[in-house]
Amino acid sequence: MEHAQVREAVVTGWNDHVLPSLSALVEIPAVSPAYDAGWEGKGHLRAAVDHVRDWVESRGLPGVRCEVVCFEGRAPLLVVDVPATAGAVSRGTALLYGHLDKQPPLGDWSEGLGPWRAVLRDGRLYGRGAVDDGYAGYAAVTALEAVRAGGGEHARVVLVLETGEESGSPDLPVYLERLAEGLGEVSLVVCLDGGGGDYERMWLTTSLRGVVQATVTVRVLETAAHSGVASGIVPSSFRVMRRLLDRLEDAETGEVTVPEMNVPIPPERRAEAEALAALRPGEAAGRFRLPAGMRPVCGDEVELLLNNTWRPTLSVIGAAGLPDPAVAGAVLRAATSLRLSFRTPPPVDAEAAKEALVKILTTDVPYGAQVEVTDFLLLNGWQAPPAAPWLDTALRDSGEHVFGAEPRGFALGGGIPFMEMLGRRYPSAQFVVTGALGADSNMHVPDEWLNVPFAMRVTEAVAHILHAHARAGV
């Protein structure tokens, strides 16, 4: 396959075709279902799916078939099926993945920017969903076009773009059952919902953490009471909550003490963290804007990376029952609710962790207060299998010819539910979890942006991987 022709096809495709359509996609407020109870009636998720489907069909890939799968009450899914080229040796299916749903706007964006306003500035495309993960489908299709333009081959490719990833992909298992027979034997999975520490090389995600989320409510009164009358007689619901949290986490160190959420750290993951810390010293904490005088959890760069990827952590991400300080009266509140979010190491069984959590929080509760643990979100983590020889060679070649630097593996503290599902269903498949996300690309927060030149290089690398897969005979 001709490298120069592949690169030319990628650059031309992005400049002439991808950026105009991707910009229009950014302007569709396709907020993920978990953050918009009225998503179905508003139709934004379906509009995003239809927009990308129309663009794919306009590209004219030979034999391409696009299908919008939409079960009642479930977020829609776009499936793009592209037949293999005539010279492909591999009979396996290459499954490419991305998502079209978005996080909420969240906060104030910088002057001239907005969540639903696409702005191309200095090689950056700003707007919600630009990098997480609206570009993925465009990159996948452009990679296929580049393979053909360069005289290469690709096996059968199925591109799956869901609209519930930011909500934990609750509908994906149902859709995967519907698609499983038609997918055939999946031998390669390429996920474009990842990224890495810089824009100088291709980053490969080696593991993803799981998630255990729950809402915990502590109730001490049937109705609230005057704090001057009730305090000292009735315990504060917040104090009871605080004592319960101490059962889960060491407040001094942040160590999660639930045994079912802890695992030994594999030596290769520790070595990976050491290599990453040596490559980019200070990066683990340096990418965050800490207030003056604030310091990270510890001063050891390697331990910070392992905390973020292979140790469980607890974040309180929401609360109820607490009035705004400006209007808080002298009241002993009836109840306090906190939304707890645990990030768990890749091998942890989310269901077992949930059972342990409920038992810890509801056994021998201080003062006999009522405790409810509800609204669970459970996701298992994932580990990438070792790269087959053909894939290892393809990744190294892409590093040399596309980036001029060897690819790097790293563990990611977040999660991608689809990877764990596919890992269980296709244990023999090869996985490439990569993408255009950078440490500073502001996914989930204001001023989200896509590094367009880097996204082009990722697209080019995917083209070479697809060509290598087609010729591997796997």
Secondary structure, 3 states (H helix, E strand, C coil): CCHHHHHHHHHHHHHHHHHHHHHHHHCCCCECHHHCCCHHHHCHHHHHHHHHHHHHHHHCCCCCEEEEECCCCCCCEEEEEECCCCCCCCCCEEEEEEECCECCCCCCCCCCCECCECEEECCEEECCCHHHHHHHHHHHHHHHHHHHHCCCCCCCEEEEEECCHHHCCCCHHHHHHHHHHHHCCEEEEEECCCEECCCCCCEEEEEECEEEEEEEEEECCCCCEEHHHHECCECCHHHHHHHHHHHHECCCCCCECCHHHCCCCCHHHHHHHHHHHHHCCCHHHHCCCCCCCCCCCCCCHHHHHHHHHCCCEEEEEEEECCCCHHHCCCEECCEEEEEEEEEECCCCCHHHHHHHHHHHHHCCCHHHCEEEEEEEEEECCEECCCCCHHHHHHHHHHHHHHHCCCCEEEEECCCCHHHHHHHHHCCCCEEEECCCEECCCCCCCCCCEEEHHHHHHHHHHHHHHHHHHHCCCC
